[in-house]
Structures are given as structure tokens and as C-alpha cells.
Amino acid sequence: MGPGSKVAVVGLSQMALTLSKAVAGSVIGCIAETQEMLDFCGQYDIASDIGRIDIQSIVKAYARMLKSSVEYRFVIVIISLKRKAAAV
């Protein structure tokens, strides 16, 4: 890629991983599009499955993800960030 070149990324492609250039972007859209999606989900009672984890469990959660033994999205309980490291 030379000066003035453009790369459009929708999701993450193999090409984006092999470029020796920096590629930046967002796959979630703008705030208005995100709100439209949330409104649609609310209207049709669509929800996602999540697993709540403390930050202290992040290594275990990551290992499970690498093994493909997760069927939902992990959500970190933010209050767990304030717990002392000794409690780990």
C-alpha cells in the first residue's frame, strides 16, 4: 500500500492480519446505529447470553476461550477491579 491507499475493513479479514501497515476501524458502527440495534432488540425481546466474571478470573476465562469451551460472552464485573490483589 502506498500513500493515499485505503483499506476498508468489515469485521476482521485475513488481509488485515497480514498487512505490514496499521489498520484501524470500528465494527460496531456509530452511536445512532448502536441505539437502533438496541431498540430493535428491545422491541423483539432479543437478548444475549453472558457469563459474569470477576477480573481475578480473567486468566481462567481466557483459557476457556482458547479451548472453545465458551458458549456466551464474558462480561467483567467492574466492581471486582477494586478488590485487593491478595484476595486472588
C-alpha positions as CSV (number, residue, x, y, z in Angstrom):
1,M,0.0,0.0,0.0
2,G,1.3,3.4,-0.9
3,P,0.4,6.9,0.3
4,G,-3.3,7.7,-0.1
5,S,-4.2,4.0,-0.2
6,K,-7.3,2.9,1.6
7,V,-8.4,-0.3,3.3
8,A,-12.0,-0.9,4.2
9,V,-12.4,-3.5,7.0
10,V,-15.8,-5.1,7.7
11,G,-15.1,-7.5,10.5
12,L,-11.5,-8.8,10.6
13,S,-10.1,-10.2,7.4
14,Q,-7.0,-12.4,6.9
15,M,-5.6,-9.5,4.7
16,A,-5.8,-7.1,7.7
17,L,-3.7,-9.6,9.7
18,T,-1.0,-9.9,7.1
19,L,-0.5,-6.2,6.2
20,S,2.7,-4.6,7.4
21,K,0.7,-1.4,7.8
22,A,-1.5,-0.2,10.6
23,V,-5.3,-0.8,10.1
24,A,-7.8,0.9,12.4
25,G,-11.6,0.9,12.4
26,S,-14.7,0.0,14.2
27,V,-17.0,-2.9,13.5
28,I,-19.8,-1.7,15.8
29,G,-21.0,1.4,14.0
30,C,-21.9,4.8,15.3
31,I,-23.9,5.6,18.4
32,A,-27.1,6.1,16.3
33,E,-26.7,2.7,14.7
34,T,-26.0,1.1,18.0
35,Q,-29.1,2.7,19.5
36,E,-31.2,1.5,16.6
37,M,-30.0,-2.1,17.2
38,L,-30.7,-1.9,20.9
39,D,-34.2,-0.5,20.2
40,F,-34.8,-3.4,17.7
41,C,-33.6,-6.0,20.3
42,G,-35.9,-4.4,23.0
43,Q,-38.9,-4.4,20.6
44,Y,-38.5,-8.1,19.8
45,D,-37.2,-9.3,23.2
46,I,-33.8,-10.3,21.9
47,A,-31.1,-10.8,24.5
48,S,-27.6,-12.3,24.6
49,D,-26.3,-15.0,26.9
50,I,-23.5,-13.7,29.1
51,G,-21.3,-15.0,31.8
52,R,-20.3,-12.6,34.5
53,I,-16.7,-13.0,35.8
54,D,-14.6,-11.1,38.3
55,I,-11.4,-9.6,36.9
56,Q,-9.5,-12.1,39.1
57,S,-10.9,-14.9,36.9
58,I,-9.8,-13.4,33.6
59,V,-6.9,-15.9,33.1
60,K,-9.3,-18.9,33.5
61,A,-11.9,-17.2,31.2
62,Y,-9.2,-16.6,28.6
63,A,-8.0,-20.2,28.8
64,R,-11.6,-21.4,28.3
65,M,-12.0,-19.2,25.3
66,L,-8.8,-20.6,23.7
67,K,-10.2,-24.1,24.2
68,S,-13.5,-23.0,22.6
69,S,-15.4,-24.2,25.7
70,V,-17.4,-21.0,26.0
71,E,-20.9,-20.6,24.5
72,Y,-21.5,-17.0,25.6
73,R,-19.8,-13.6,26.0
74,F,-17.8,-12.9,29.2
75,V,-18.7,-9.7,31.0
76,I,-16.2,-8.5,33.6
77,V,-17.9,-7.3,36.9
78,I,-16.3,-3.9,37.2
79,I,-16.6,-3.7,41.0
80,S,-14.1,-6.6,41.1
81,L,-11.4,-4.2,40.0
82,K,-11.4,-2.6,43.4
83,R,-10.8,-5.9,45.2
84,K,-7.3,-6.3,46.6
85,A,-4.9,-8.4,44.6
86,A,-4.2,-10.5,47.8
87,A,-7.8,-11.8,47.5
88,V,-6.9,-13.5,44.2
